[in-house]
Structure formats: C-alpha cells, structure tokens
Amino acid sequence: MGDPMLLLPDLTEYRWALYACGHLLDLTSQPHPPVALYRDEQSAKLHGLRMWPTTFTVIDLHKDDHP
C-alpha cells in the first residue's frame, strides 16, 4: 500500500459478510461476492437494511470454526 497511514486489514477480524442478493429480484443469475466484510454483525445488518431492506443477507464466515 502506498500510504503508510493505511494499515493492511487482518481478514481474520472480519467475520460477517454482507450480500445484496440481487438474484431475489431477478437482477442476476450468477453468484456474487459479498458487498462488504464487517467485524460485527450489527454493522453488517445496519448497512444491509439501509441499502437493500428486503433482499440482503448477512453470513457468519467463521460459523464452522466454533463447536
């Protein structure tokens, strides 16, 4: 990264993935990556509610890491 004030993210800290789910509105038939990754579930859900109130989903990427 060019700017020394910008730290590289530690991806292990980002456990929640926000998906827009355009397929629910027949906007796509292809799989898409998450729109964003979050450290906490509440932030992910709030962003999803504001951007796509009826079609978003939030997935726990570390769900299988916990018994």
GIHU-V103131 format. One record per backbone hydrogen bond with DSSP energy under -1.0 kcal/mol. NH is the residue of the N-H (numbers start at 1). CO is the residue of the C=O. E is the energy in kcal/mol with one decimal. If there is no record, write none. Layout:
NH,CO,E  NH,CO,E
This chain:
6,3,-1.8  13,10,-2.3  14,11,-1.0  16,38,-2.3  17,59,-2.6  18,36,-2.5  19,57,-2.9  24,21,-1.8  25,22,-1.4  26,23,-1.3  27,22,-2.4  35,18,-3.0  38,16,-2.9  44,40,-1.5  45,41,-2.6  46,42,-2.4  47,43,-2.3  48,44,-2.3  49,45,-2.8  50,46,-1.9  51,47,-2.0  52,48,-3.0  56,52,-1.6  57,19,-2.1  59,17,-2.5  61,15,-3.6  63,60,-1.2  65,62,-1.7  66,63,-1.1
